[in-house]
Amino acid sequence: MALEILMPALSPTMEEGTLAKWLVAEGDRVQSGDLLAEIETDKATMEFEAVDEGVIGKLLVAEGTANVKVNSAIAILLEEGDAADATVSPAQSAAAAAPLTHEASAVDAPATTAAPAAAVSNDGTRIFASPLARRIAADQGLDLAKITGSGPKGRIVKADVSGAPATASVSAPPPMAAAPAAGLPSSASAASVEALYQGRSYKAVPLDGMRRVIADRLTKAKQTIPHFYLRRDIQLDTLLKLRSEVNAGLEARGVKLSVNDFIIKACAMALQSVPAANAVWAGDRVLQMEASDISVAVAIEGGLFTPVLQDADSKSLSKLAVEMKDLAARARSRKLAPHEYQGGSFSISNLGMMGIDNFDAVINPPQGAILAVGAGKKRPVVSEDGTLSVATVMSVTMSVDHRVIDGALGAELLDAIVNNLEHPLSMLA
């Protein structure tokens, strides 16, 4: 039996990608876990592993090919006895099964029955299994929800279902509807916009995968999330003095703290002191997180990443500084793995280093809030005793999802952030 190797979905938002480089050639023997290719997704360049073992019979997509749809056939993997010149029928190429391989017939082999639809557990969670494993399970009356997969990332493969005890027959649910395409202008609307500028010089810049995803996600975020905004000014002079002293002590270790590192720590600690605000929207429920996982926006050419600093509340400022520097560098070279930029309950977007005084940021779903940070600038301030002085003041705006966090709770969270930054010694304890 020959197997189609399909273009994988290497991130939740990926709909198509570029096959940047093949790491195997026709005739090579591969085993499960061997690297097959480098795939450029909408976020990064990632390596793609084999699920099954066999011989690479044919590479169907050339290196450098862009806009390869997820789940389209990119190569043929031959098992023992398969014809070396196996080809793929149009019907096979159009198969849209989610697993990374799909059964295909060799030219001298009879056509095979299509694999059952992708399985879904009782709670609606998708069960990842190879087409062959799904077919065997259907034939033997096995419930895939009760089988632990041994393949990559827990995928159920042939070995997991062969000889497994039969259970009550489980009818496959109807196929799930395909996800809608990114919310981009149709060719007609694009033409109508271009018609407005007829006779004017312009350059049409095609949207790459990242820009398409940003356009789709942020449009949906503004349309579906009930944003409200809380604003505060923060005096930074005490923090700046402490930062200078701490950096002098860290110089020998090659570590330098930024103001942003203090902001990350302040937000992480605030989420621990106001735990009800450390939450995300999950459709029909709110998930209150235990650890403070903080996403930080990093600008890259053509878009941005939001790498996540997990357990930021329990890490020292120096550890956060080192980790953030590494994540930012790998984000700019598009070398982050999906788990490094997915998740988190709270985001920080800092445009202060670009001279922006204040701005409103769009919430990164499913998170409950995002803090927009402006520049720290010298301003006149009136102290509690009524005297006028000059202080370094930074304006922040917290965008909040009202489904997750109410106004009073949001105000309590922002007050905790401000208190941590204006009394920074507490973050060293």
C-alpha positions in Angstrom: 0.0 0.0 0.0 1.4 3.4 -1.0 0.8 6.4 1.2 0.4 10.0 0.3 2.4 12.4 2.4 0.3 15.5 2.9 1.2 19.2 3.4 1.0 19.4 7.2 -0.8 22.1 9.3 2.1 23.2 11.5 0.2 26.0 13.2 -3.4 26.5 14.1 -3.8 29.3 11.6 -1.9 27.7 8.7 -4.0 27.2 5.5 -1.1 27.0 3.1 2.7 27.1 3.2 5.9 27.1 1.1 7.8 23.8 0.7 11.2 25.5 1.3 13.5 22.5 1.1 13.3 18.7 0.7 15.6 16.8 3.2 15.1 13.5 1.4 15.3 12.3 -2.2 13.3 9.8 -4.2 14.5 6.3 -3.3 15.5 7.2 0.3 14.3 4.9 3.1 12.7 6.8 6.0 11.4 5.8 9.4 8.9 7.5 11.7 10.5 10.7 13.1 12.9 11.2 10.3 13.0 14.7 8.9 11.4 15.0 5.5 11.3 18.7 4.6 11.5 22.3 5.7 8.1 24.1 5.6 7.6 27.9 5.7 4.4 28.5 7.6 2.6 31.8 8.2 4.8 32.2 11.3 8.1 30.4 10.9 10.2 27.9 9.0 9.8 24.4 10.6 11.0 20.9 10.0 8.4 18.3 9.0 8.8 14.7 10.3 7.7 11.4 8.8 4.9 9.5 10.5 5.3 6.1 8.8 8.3 4.2 7.5 8.9 3.2 3.9 10.7 4.4 0.8 10.2 7.9 -0.8 8.6 6.9 -4.2 8.0 10.3 -5.7 8.3 13.9 -4.7 5.2 15.6 -6.0 6.0 19.2 -5.1 9.3 21.0 -6.0 11.4 22.9 -3.6 10.5 26.5 -3.3 6.9 26.0 -4.3 4.7 28.6 -2.5 1.0 28.5 -1.6 0.8 24.7 -1.1 -2.5 24.0 0.5 -2.6 22.1 3.8 -3.6 18.5 3.3 -2.6 18.4 -0.4 -0.3 15.6 -1.5 3.4 16.5 -1.6 5.1 13.1 -1.9 4.4 9.3 -2.1 5.7 6.9 0.5 6.0 3.3 -0.7 5.8 0.3 1.6 7.4 -3.1 0.7 6.1 -4.4 -2.6 4.7 -1.2 -3.9 5.5 -0.2 -7.5 8.3 2.3 -7.7 6.4 4.4 -10.2 3.3 5.0 -8.0 1.2 7.8 -9.1 -1.7 9.8 -7.5 -5.2 10.0 -8.9 -7.0 13.4 -8.8 -9.4 12.0 -6.3 -6.6 11.0 -4.0 -4.9 14.4 -4.3 -8.1 16.1 -3.3 -8.4 14.1 -0.1 -8.7 16.4 2.9 -8.0 14.1 5.8 -6.3 15.9 8.6 -3.5 13.4 9.4 -0.1 13.9 7.8 -0.3 10.8 5.6 -3.1 9.4 3.5 -3.4 6.0 1.7 -2.9 6.0 -2.0 -3.0 3.1 -4.5 0.1 2.1 -6.6 -0.6 1.9 -10.3 -0.8 -1.9 -10.3 -2.8 -2.1 -7.1 -6.6 -2.0 -6.8 -8.3 1.1 -5.5 -8.7 1.3 -1.7 -11.7 2.3 0.3 -11.6 5.8 1.6 -10.6 6.2 5.3 -13.4 7.1 7.7 -13.8 10.7 8.6 -11.5 12.2 11.3 -12.7 11.0 14.7 -13.9 13.4 17.5 -14.1 12.5 21.2 -17.3 13.0 23.3 -16.2 16.5 24.4 -15.7 17.6 20.8 -11.9 17.3 20.8 -10.4 16.0 17.6 -8.6 12.6 17.7 -5.5 12.5 15.6 -5.1 9.2 13.8 -3.6 8.0 10.5 -6.1 7.0 7.8 -5.0 3.4 8.0 -5.5 3.4 11.8 -9.0 4.9 11.4 -9.9 2.3 8.8 -8.7 -0.6 11.0 -10.5 0.9 14.0 -13.7 1.1 11.9 -13.4 -2.5 10.6 -12.7 -3.9 14.1 -15.2 -1.7 16.0 -12.6 0.1 18.0 -13.2 3.4 19.8 -10.2 5.6 19.0 -11.0 7.8 22.0 -9.9 4.9 24.2 -6.6 4.3 22.4 -3.4 6.1 23.3 -1.3 7.0 20.3 2.4 6.3 20.0 3.0 8.4 16.9 4.4 11.9 16.8 2.5 14.2 19.1 0.3 11.4 20.3 -1.1 10.5 16.8 -2.7 7.0 16.7 -1.0 4.8 14.1 -1.4 1.3 12.7 0.6 -0.3 15.6 -1.7 1.2 18.2 -4.9 -0.4 16.8 -3.5 -3.7 15.5 -4.6 -6.3 18.1 -6.4 -3.8 20.3 -9.5 -5.2 22.0 -12.8 -4.4 20.2 -15.3 -2.1 21.8 -18.8 -1.1 20.9 -19.1 0.0 17.3 -18.7 3.8 17.1 -20.4 5.6 14.2 -18.2 8.3 12.7 -19.6 11.8 13.0 -20.3 13.8 9.8 -17.2 15.6 8.4 -16.7 19.0 10.0 -17.2 22.0 7.8 -14.1 23.5 6.4 -12.8 26.6 8.1 -13.7 29.8 6.4 -10.9 31.5 4.4 -9.1 34.5 5.9 -11.3 37.6 5.7 -9.6 39.2 2.8 -11.0 41.3 -0.1 -12.3 39.2 -3.0 -10.9 39.8 -6.4 -14.0 41.9 -7.3 -13.6 44.2 -4.3 -9.9 44.5 -4.9 -10.6 45.5 -8.5 -13.1 48.1 -7.3 -10.6 49.6 -4.9 -8.0 49.7 -7.7 -10.5 51.4 -9.9 -10.6 54.4 -7.5 -6.9 55.0 -8.2 -7.0 54.6 -11.9 -4.3 56.8 -13.5 -2.3 57.0 -10.2 1.0 55.2 -9.8 1.1 52.5 -7.1 2.7 49.2 -6.3 0.5 46.2 -5.5 2.0 44.2 -2.7 0.7 40.6 -2.4 -0.2 39.5 1.1 2.0 36.8 2.5 0.8 34.1 5.0 1.6 36.2 8.1 -0.1 39.3 6.9 -3.2 37.3 5.9 -3.4 35.8 9.4 -2.9 39.1 11.1 -5.6 40.7 9.0 -8.1 37.9 9.7 -7.4 37.5 13.4 -7.4 41.2 14.3 -10.5 41.9 12.2 -12.3 39.1 14.1 -10.9 40.3 17.4 -12.3 43.8 16.9 -15.6 42.5 15.6 -16.2 39.9 18.2 -14.5 41.0 21.4 -16.2 43.7 23.5 -13.1 45.9 24.2 -13.1 48.5 27.0 -10.0 50.6 27.9 -8.4 51.6 31.2 -5.7 54.2 31.3 -3.1 55.1 33.9 0.1 57.2 34.3 3.1 55.6 36.0 6.0 57.4 37.6 9.2 55.6 36.7 12.0 57.4 38.5 12.3 54.9 41.4 12.3 52.0 38.9 14.9 53.7 36.6 17.3 54.3 39.6 16.9 50.6 40.8 17.4 49.3 37.2 20.7 51.3 37.0 21.9 49.8 40.3 20.9 46.2 39.4 22.4 46.4 35.9 25.7 47.5 37.5 25.7 44.3 39.5 24.7 42.2 36.6 27.3 43.6 34.2 29.8 40.8 35.0 27.2 38.2 34.0 26.5 39.9 30.7 22.9 40.5 31.7 21.1 43.9 31.2 17.6 44.5 32.4 15.3 46.7 30.3 12.3 48.6 31.5 10.2 46.1 29.5 11.6 43.3 31.7 10.2 45.1 34.8 6.9 45.6 33.0 6.7 41.8 32.3 7.4 41.0 35.9 5.0 43.6 37.2 2.1 42.2 35.1 2.9 38.6 36.0 2.9 39.4 39.7 -0.3 41.5 39.4 -2.1 38.6 37.8 -1.1 36.5 40.8 -2.5 39.1 43.2 -5.7 39.5 41.2 -6.2 35.8 40.1 -9.7 36.3 38.7 -8.2 38.5 36.0 -5.7 35.9 35.0 -8.2 34.4 32.6 -9.0 33.6 28.9 -12.3 33.3 27.0 -13.2 29.8 26.0 -16.5 30.3 24.2 -19.0 28.9 26.7 -16.7 29.3 29.8 -13.8 31.3 31.2 -10.6 29.6 32.0 -8.8 31.0 35.1 -5.1 30.2 34.7 -2.9 29.4 37.6 0.5 30.5 36.3 1.2 33.9 34.8 2.1 33.3 31.1 2.8 36.6 29.5 2.9 37.3 25.7 5.1 40.1 24.5 4.7 41.6 21.1 7.9 41.5 19.0 7.9 43.4 15.7 9.5 41.6 12.7 9.6 42.4 9.0 6.1 42.1 7.6 4.3 41.5 10.9 4.8 40.5 14.5 5.1 37.6 16.9 3.9 37.4 20.5 6.3 34.9 22.2 5.1 33.6 25.5 7.1 33.8 28.8 5.6 30.9 30.8 5.6 31.1 34.6 6.8 34.7 34.5 5.6 35.3 38.0 8.1 32.7 39.4 11.1 33.8 37.4 13.7 36.4 38.4 14.1 39.6 36.5 17.5 38.4 35.2 16.0 35.1 34.0 13.2 36.9 32.2 15.6 39.3 30.6 17.7 36.4 29.2 14.7 34.4 28.1 13.0 37.4 26.4 16.2 38.3 24.5 16.4 34.7 23.2 12.7 34.6 22.2 12.9 38.0 20.5 16.0 37.0 18.5 14.4 33.7 17.3 11.1 35.5 16.5 12.9 37.9 14.2 14.5 35.0 12.4 11.2 33.1 12.4 12.6 30.2 14.3 10.0 30.0 17.1 8.1 26.7 17.5 4.3 27.0 17.8 4.2 26.3 21.5 6.5 29.3 22.1 4.0 31.8 20.7 0.7 30.1 21.5 -1.3 30.4 24.8 -0.7 33.0 27.4 -3.4 34.9 29.3 -2.1 38.5 29.1 -0.1 40.5 26.5 2.2 43.4 26.5 2.8 45.7 23.5 5.4 48.3 24.1 5.9 51.1 21.5 7.5 53.5 24.0 11.0 52.8 22.5 9.6 54.2 19.2 8.5 57.5 20.8 4.8 56.7 21.0 3.2 58.4 24.0 0.1 56.2 24.2 -2.1 54.0 22.1 -4.8 51.3 22.3 -3.9 47.7 21.5 -6.1 45.0 20.1 -6.7 42.0 22.4 -5.0 38.8 21.3 -7.7 36.1 21.5 -8.4 34.1 23.6 -6.6 36.2 26.1 -8.5 38.5 28.5 -6.4 41.7 28.3 -3.4 43.5 26.7 -1.3 46.4 28.1 -0.2 49.1 25.6 2.9 50.8 26.9 4.0 54.3 25.8 7.3 56.2 26.3 8.5 57.4 29.6 9.0 61.1 29.4 9.8 64.0 31.8 6.6 65.7 32.8 5.5 68.2 35.4 3.6 66.5 38.3 1.8 67.7 41.3 2.8 65.8 44.5 0.4 64.9 47.3 1.5 68.0 49.3 0.6 70.2 46.3 4.2 71.0 45.3 5.2 70.9 41.6 8.0 68.7 40.5 9.3 66.9 37.4 9.0 63.1 37.1 9.5 60.5 34.4 6.0 59.4 33.5 4.9 56.5 31.3 1.3 56.2 30.1 -0.3 52.8 29.7 -3.7 51.7 28.3 -5.1 48.3 29.2 -7.5 46.9 26.6 -9.9 44.4 28.4 -12.3 41.7 27.2 -15.5 42.6 29.0 -16.7 38.9 28.7 -13.7 37.9 30.9 -13.0 40.9 33.1 -15.5 43.4 34.4 -14.5 47.1 34.9 -13.9 47.0 38.6 -11.7 43.8 38.3 -9.8 45.4 35.4 -9.2 48.5 37.5 -7.9 46.3 40.3 -5.5 44.5 38.0 -4.2 47.7 36.5 -3.7 49.3 39.9 -1.6 46.2 41.0 0.5 46.7 37.8 1.1 50.4 38.6 1.9 49.7 42.2 4.5 47.0 41.2 6.2 49.4 38.8 6.2 52.4 41.2 7.5 50.2 44.1 9.9 48.0 42.1 11.8 46.6 45.1 8.8 44.4 45.7 9.6 42.6 42.5 13.1 41.6 43.8 11.8 39.9 46.9 
